[in-house]
Amino acid sequence: MKVQNALTRFSDRVEDYVRYRPGYPSAVLKTLEQRCGLTSTSSVADIGSGPGNFARILLENGNEVFAVEPNREMRAAGKELLGHFARYHSLEGKAEETGLSAASVDFVVAAQAFHWFDAHKARAEFKRILRSGGWTVLIWNERLTASTPFLRDYEKLLFEYSTDYEQVRHENSYSGVKEFFHGQEQLAKFDNQQLFDYDGLRGRLLSSSYAPGAAHPRRQPMLSELRRIFDLHSRDGVVSFDYTVKMYFGQLE
């Protein structure tokens, strides 16, 4: 996905990203264990690792994780949150040039990140760093957009007030997956959910790269509309973000 400022567009929203982005259900690891042979001794390159939302569950599983992240602020957040894990390694790098040695890892994962890569160059790099028989995993938390009245109104808000939501919205993320795996990918799906009070909802919105920055003229109107739809739809002081976790995985030929 060719997007302006892809490298730095999250730099000013790291704190909200850390606090308000969703994690991943335990069924993800269980599926990788059952279908790909993941064990606690598997070494994993987490590409575009951000502050470590996916790396954390791997580290808690006992895996050695090489967290490859080009954004300085995201890397710093990852080190602060996960640096106490002995098997965590933070690396400045990118999908197309990770800095890892050839045939050095058993798994390559990209969580909420593949759509920012040059898929052709990333594929070559993943093949280079994977050991024989290694697996590549591409995973997203896909926010449901029309399953509830609140989520329908939230989607309308994004189209009206965001900077480039239509260009980077999640439906565009999967366009290169089949070509990347040469049509040999497998797909697993899982349910996920977050419950937010208003402050949490505000932080979740502002963690998005397409949310207008503090000085943008659409910022305050957007937050006013967010408040309106929260007050309209909240029950017992919360609203729900519902997700389908999509995990594509396969072995690169």
C-alpha positions, 0 to 999 in steps of 0.5 A, spaced: 500 500 500 503 506 497 501 511 503 504 518 504 508 518 510 507 510 512 514 510 516 512 516 521 504 516 521 504 513 527 509 517 531 505 522 534 500 517 537 504 511 540 501 512 547 494 511 544 496 505 540 499 502 546 493 503 551 487 502 546 489 497 540 486 490 541 490 484 543 489 477 540 485 471 542 489 465 545 486 461 539 491 464 535 497 461 538 493 454 539 492 454 531 499 456 530 501 450 534 496 445 531 497 447 524 504 450 523 508 446 529 509 452 533 512 450 540 515 455 545 522 453 542 520 456 535 524 463 534 519 468 531 521 475 527 515 480 528 515 484 522 512 491 523 512 489 531 510 496 533 510 496 541 509 489 541 502 487 541 503 481 538 510 480 540 507 479 547 503 473 547 509 470 543 514 472 549 509 469 554 509 463 550 516 462 551 518 464 544 524 468 542 522 474 538 526 479 534 521 485 533 523 488 527 520 496 527 522 502 523 519 507 527 523 510 532 517 511 537 514 505 536 521 501 537 522 505 544 515 503 546 516 496 545 523 496 549 519 499 555 514 494 555 517 488 553 525 489 555 524 485 561 523 479 557 530 475 556 528 473 549 526 479 546 530 483 541 528 489 538 531 491 531 531 497 527 529 494 520 523 494 515 520 488 512 524 489 505 530 489 509 530 486 516 537 486 518 536 478 520 541 473 518 539 468 513 535 462 515 535 464 522 528 464 524 522 459 524 516 463 523 515 470 520 509 474 523 506 481 521 500 483 525 496 489 523 502 491 518 503 487 512 499 492 508 504 497 509 510 493 506 512 492 499 509 485 498 514 483 493 520 485 496 518 483 503 516 476 500 524 475 498 526 477 505 522 473 508 524 467 504 531 469 506 530 469 513 526 463 514 529 456 515 527 450 511 520 449 513 518 455 516 511 459 516 509 466 514 503 469 518 499 475 516 494 477 521 489 483 522 484 485 527 478 487 522 473 492 526 466 490 524 463 496 521 456 494 520 454 489 525 451 494 530 448 501 530 454 504 534 459 501 529 455 503 523 455 511 526 462 510 527 464 508 520 460 514 518 464 518 522 471 516 519 469 517 512 466 524 514 472 526 518 478 522 517 484 524 513 485 518 508 481 513 511 478 510 505 485 509 502 487 505 508 481 502 511 482 494 512 478 492 506 484 494 502 489 490 507 488 483 504 489 485 496 495 482 496 495 476 500 493 471 495 499 473 490 504 473 496 502 466 498 501 464 490 494 462 492 497 457 497 495 460 504 490 458 509 485 462 513 483 462 520 478 467 523 477 468 530 472 473 534 475 479 538 472 485 542 474 491 546 469 495 551 470 502 551 468 508 556 468 515 552 475 516 554 477 509 551 473 510 545 477 517 544 483 514 545 482 508 540 480 513 535 486 517 536 490 511 535 488 511 528 493 513 523 488 517 519 485 520 525 486 528 524 492 531 528 491 536 534 492 542 529 487 539 524 481 543 523 477 537 523 479 534 529 474 538 534 468 537 530 470 529 529 471 529 537 464 532 538 461 527 533 464 522 537 461 524 543 454 524 540 454 517 538 457 515 544 452 518 548 446 515 543 449 508 543 452 507 550 449 502 555 452 502 562 457 507 560 460 503 554 460 501 547 463 495 544 468 494 538 467 487 535 472 484 531 474 478 526 481 476 527 483 474 520 490 470 520 493 468 513 498 463 514 503 458 509 509 456 507 513 460 501 515 457 495 
